[in-house]
Amino acid sequence: MGKTTKDQLGRIVAQETDSPVPAVILVRPQLGENIGAACRCMLNFGLTDLRLVAPRDGWPNPAAEPMAAGAVDVLNTARVFDTVEEAVSDLQYVLAATARRRELEIPVVGTDDIGPKLKGLSASGLPTGILFGPEKAGLTNADVVLADAILTYPVNQAFQSLNLAQAVNIFAYIWANASLPNIPDVFNPEISDAAERKDLTGLFEHLEQELDNAGFFFPESKRALMSQNIRAPLTRAKMTVQEVRTFRGIVKALAEGRGKARIK
């Protein structure tokens, strides 16, 4: 594949404004053909930011280009990440395209509401994105807790199987078909001060490390679930940069205080 810069790709789609468009994040995708088809769907509706997390067959994948059907520039500018945390690190609002998770207290939004909301965030210059899981198993709870909300499609409950590219196509259409909301503040007037995902991830790791030192994760078999229950509400809180700093200062102070108590 030839090399295409992000600036060159930006000229492929005529944009009315310089507002960011949602990133499409394919988590551990398996088939290159599905990645290529997803690129075609994206470009049809003006989405150009493709991010791949640990694609099974590596990247670039020659099977992707034929299915892209001319949208190879989206393939050429795709970014590859090792983890979901890295892929969403610069985003301030993230969706997870998956079925409702009753074991996780994460807000669920429908297709009627999310388009205008994303358009409003974009108009405010805020970067957003959506996670799609691998073809066979979908997103894990560990992936979903990194999202602000779950997006569900009104699919037939008796047959809920969607191809990955089809799922991307539905979202791309929702984005393109949506209008800006009539209300000025569709999210949070203070969102410009929102912490980036990399800051939240740093907080998660800091807090969980100190909890681990204190013996909190017991029994070991429940570590993953306990970690998810820690991360979900903190993500949902939409913390600002200063709040994350303050929270990390609290964690540090508690840890140092515990260490001093042991010394005494």
Phi, psi and omega in degrees: 000142176285163182269133178232131180276164179297324179295319178296318179296325180299336180275351180292318182253123179286117181254139178288331180224177176266016182295144179291148175255156183300142174277139175259118187246110179266114186267118179050049180295149187257316187254128176300326179300320179292324178296315179298316180296324178296322178298319178299315178298317181301308186292330176304326185245019171084016176262134186229352184263096179258130178233134181244130177253113175046058178301136188303318185260019180076180181209139004288159181240115183299340180287345184281324189297314180302322182284343179289338174050050178101346180268034184293338178294329175293321176297316184296331182259005178298141178251141183249135181232153178280328185226160176295322179305317179292321184293330182256007190300331183259006184262149181250352174211123185233135175253154172240118179276100184196171175287158178305135177254102184291339179277351179242132179271074180240132181303145178246130179243153180257173184291336180288330188264330193285329181300304178301324180296314179295322178297321178295317178297317180298317179298334177274001178082018184263129181284135181230171178193169180222138180263132171240134184275173179295157187302319189280316190243342183077188181287145174272167176299326179297328175287314188295326183291350176274357182261154176281331183203158175260132175257124179245146176260148180280063183277164177297119182296338179275349179206093189256014185278114176245135171296149183304312181296325177297318179297318178295320181298319179298314180296316181300321177294317178303316180297310185293329185275349185280151175249160175298140179291158180284333181277143185289324184249097184269351184228283184199121182299342180260011186296338179299338178263008184295144177292144175285161182298328179294328177290319177296318179298320177298320177295314179305311184295320179296310182297315183291328177295317180290324175295323177296317179299330181272000179079022184292322186278081179217132359286162183301328182296340181258008183304311184300314180295319179296319178297317179298321180289340174281314187287322185301309182291328179291324175293316182296335183290343180052056184294146175277171178302315181293323179295321177296316179298317180296316181297319179293326175295323177296313180300316180297316181296318179296319180294316180293322178296322178294322178294320179294322180297323179293321180297319180297000000 
